[in-house]
Amino acid sequence: MSVAQIQESTSSNQADADAELAVAASMGAASRALRAGARAPAFTLADASGRKVVLEELLHAGPVVLHFVRGPWCSFGEESLAEFATVYQKVVELGASAVAIAPFASPFKAPSASVPMSMRELQDIDMKVGRAYGLAFDLPAGLRPRYEALGYVPPPTGRAGTWLVPLPATYLVDRDGIIALAFIDVDYRRHVEPGSLLTALRALHARHESPRRAARL
């Protein structure tokens, strides 16, 4: 094995070890995160251009997919957005809208090129929305330099020693504000299965269409 291969293997092993520590630290938060059947907390967030997005207004038009990601500093978060982009048009065709939600980056980085132009990426200042959904955990001190090197800047919380990191998740919220599907995985390297999301959306679409068909008969 060459020196380069040894270095690559060492780096990969360290990354896996760091991931396992982060996974262990996030388990408590994941157990408290909102699940299907809960009411989605209302919010108003701005996109990169400063335009406000209000969840209640989105729900007036139909179901909403909330795609919480770690931010542009995380390659796994970028992969998640790229994967979601492949089904975004189908989400819209089923009468839903979708937004990506990430912690505010300082300085702010432009949304990933993998994000469809019509899918807005919202800035969760101080991770207030993420915390309302139970999607934040305190990162162990030993991992903080690693995250800082990646470009992550934790939000100020007013509590000394707290170093919050987002827990990725995907929610499907029905138009009545009730969460119909929740995907929360402590391993940030895993993403929601697009097929599962589309199946849940089709079920909601069929549920809302049935009364309309009956009214036309």
Buried (B, 14 or more C-beta within 10 A) or exposed (E): EEEEEEEEEEEEEEEEEBBEBBBEBBEEBBEBBBEEEBEBBEBEBBBBEEEEBEBEEBBEEBBBBBBBBBBBBBEBBBBBBBBBBEBBEBBBEBBBBBBBBBBBBEEEBEBBEBBBEEBBBBBBEBBEBBBBBBBBBBBBEEBBEBBEEEEBBBBEBEEEEEBBBBBBBBBBBBBEBEBBBBBBBBBBBEBBEBEEBBEBBEBBBEEBEEEEEEEEE
